[in-house]
Amino acid sequence: MSSNELAREALPTKIKKKVKRALGPWGVFLEGFVRHPVMVGSIIPSSRFTIQRMLGPVKWDECRLFVEYGPGIGTFCQPVLDRLGRDGRLIVIDTNPLYIDYLRNSITDSRFTAVLGSAADVEEIVRAHGHDHADYVLSGLPFSTLPAGVGPAIAEATHRVIRPGGAFLVYQFSTRARAFMARHFRRIDSDFVFLNVLPAFLFWGWKSDTD
Ligand SMILES: C[S@@+](CC[C@H](N)C(=O)[O-])C[C@H]1O[C@@H](n2cnc3c(N)ncnc32)[C@H](O)[C@@H]1O
């Protein structure tokens, strides 16, 4: 290849890099979406209204382990760490290595651990990090586009891993996740946030002693 051809080939890469730098974390999120649209399910991270509303009912003084599925570029991570006690832990699980690398490089809080893996394996992941249950699990997974069977399996494993009194927090563009949750959680509170792209349904599945 001639030097002219090499220069022509390098140009789109240079432009891509410039655009990504200009977009900052949003560029990383967008790149993750372009590579795995079905798994990511959204082109824009959650709004601050969704974050505030979703985390509102959490009893932070009773939370030792908070688990998040599908953190993406970490829209919820800092707000969770800001509310979590000093001895609390946040474990996030994502299947996308681009997001996990980004989070490991950008969040240095010693209470934070980013795991490359599937939410379906939450019980093994929680045990491998020295815990026998989670107090709260938050999910940003796109339940309506996940491969068949994955959503129900995740809801079941999540119900097992949460301690009685804890909750499964879910935000979604559709009500699909609620049906998966309802098989395991008897009490589900719900809400709707209009100021999000797209507007989001919020669900809190509370685990009781008799669930
Ligand atoms: C809509 S994005 C969530 C973005 C972010 N939480 C926010 O609020 O802006 C969905 C995320 O779920 C991840 N994901 C998809 N399937 C997964 C699975 N089985 N286990 C863990 N993460 C998964 C994707 O890689 C992506 O990061």
The ligand as an SDF file (V2000), in Angstrom:
LIG
                    3D

 27 29  0  0  0  0  0  0  0  0999 V2000
  -29.6000    0.5040   28.4130 C   0  0  0  0  0  0  0  0  0  0  0  0
  -27.9140    0.0790   28.7910 S   0  0  0  0  0  0  0  0  0  0  0  0
  -27.8960    0.7290   30.4460 C   0  0  0  0  0  0  0  0  0  0  0  0
  -27.1290    1.9810   30.5560 C   0  0  0  0  0  0  0  0  0  0  0  0
  -26.9400    2.6000   31.9300 C   0  0  0  0  0  0  0  0  0  0  0  0
  -27.2260    1.7370   33.0470 N   0  0  0  0  0  0  0  0  0  0  0  0
  -27.7070    3.9070   32.0630 C   0  0  0  0  0  0  0  0  0  0  0  0
  -28.5570    4.0110   32.9400 O   0  0  0  0  0  0  0  0  0  0  0  0
  -27.4580    4.8420   31.3130 O   0  0  0  0  0  0  0  0  0  0  0  0
  -27.9780   -1.6760   29.0330 C   0  0  0  0  0  0  0  0  0  0  0  0
  -26.6640   -2.3370   29.5090 C   0  0  0  0  0  0  0  0  0  0  0  0
  -26.9130   -3.7100   29.7920 O   0  0  0  0  0  0  0  0  0  0  0  0
  -25.7420   -4.4680   29.4220 C   0  0  0  0  0  0  0  0  0  0  0  0
  -26.1480   -5.8910   29.3350 N   0  0  0  0  0  0  0  0  0  0  0  0
  -26.9210   -6.5030   28.3840 C   0  0  0  0  0  0  0  0  0  0  0  0
  -27.1220   -7.8040   28.7050 N   0  0  0  0  0  0  0  0  0  0  0  0
  -26.5030   -8.0190   29.9010 C   0  0  0  0  0  0  0  0  0  0  0  0
  -26.3780   -9.1480   30.7870 C   0  0  0  0  0  0  0  0  0  0  0  0
  -26.9320  -10.3380   30.4910 N   0  0  0  0  0  0  0  0  0  0  0  0
  -25.6770   -9.0020   31.9390 N   0  0  0  0  0  0  0  0  0  0  0  0
  -25.1010   -7.7970   32.2570 C   0  0  0  0  0  0  0  0  0  0  0  0
  -25.1800   -6.7090   31.4630 N   0  0  0  0  0  0  0  0  0  0  0  0
  -25.8570   -6.8050   30.3070 C   0  0  0  0  0  0  0  0  0  0  0  0
  -25.2970   -3.7860   28.1390 C   0  0  0  0  0  0  0  0  0  0  0  0
  -23.9630   -4.0810   27.8220 O   0  0  0  0  0  0  0  0  0  0  0  0
  -25.5120   -2.3040   28.5220 C   0  0  0  0  0  0  0  0  0  0  0  0
  -24.3870   -1.7740   29.1650 O   0  0  0  0  0  0  0  0  0  0  0  0
  1  2  1  0
  2  3  1  0
  2 10  1  0
  3  4  1  0
  4  5  1  0
  5  6  1  0
  5  7  1  0
  7  8  2  0
  7  9  1  0
 10 11  1  0
 11 12  1  0
 11 26  1  0
 12 13  1  0
 13 14  1  0
 13 24  1  0
 14 15  1  0
 14 23  1  0
 15 16  2  0
 16 17  1  0
 17 18  1  0
 17 23  2  0
 18 19  1  0
 18 20  2  0
 20 21  1  0
 21 22  2  0
 22 23  1  0
 24 25  1  0
 24 26  1  0
 26 27  1  0
M  CHG  2   2   1   9  -1
M  END
$$$$
